[in-house]
Amino acid sequence: MSYKVFVDDNFHYMDEDDRSLLGEFETFEAAVAACQRVVNDYLEGTYQAGMSAEELYKSYVDFGQDPFIVGGDSRFSAWDYAKEQSARLANESK
């Protein structure tokens, strides 16, 4: 079984023309890690000192990349992960 990770652009929500294939992974865990890297790259590149978790998360859902996994029983929500990571980044900077 392999898992494909695709990436959509939140700014062009549901526009399959803006979808790209990030890669194919042999394990679900590797696919999740790839998705997490995409989200983390956006959040860490966007975060500015003093930014609230809510502001960072809103920026992500408006403009970030939305990776998702196809294959098997793949349950990963980039938006849920981004919400958790936004809170973590905002709290770490205090």
C-alpha positions, 0 to 999 in steps of 0.5 A: 500500500502506498500513500500519495500526498497532494497539496491544494492552495487554500487561496484557491479552495477546491480548484483542482488546477492548483493541486500538485502531487507532493510525493508518494510514501510507503507508510501512513506515518511518512505521508503524515510527516510530509503533510506536517512539514508543508504546514509547518513551513507555512506557519513558521515562515508567516509567524511574526512576534506578537501574532496571536494563534488566531491570526496565524491560523486565519492566515493559514486557512486563507493563504496556506497550502492544504496537504492531504493524503490519498490511500488507505484509511488516511485520516489527517486534517491539515487544518486541525494540525495548523490550528494546533501548531498555530497555538504552539507557535504563539505560546512559545514566543511569549 
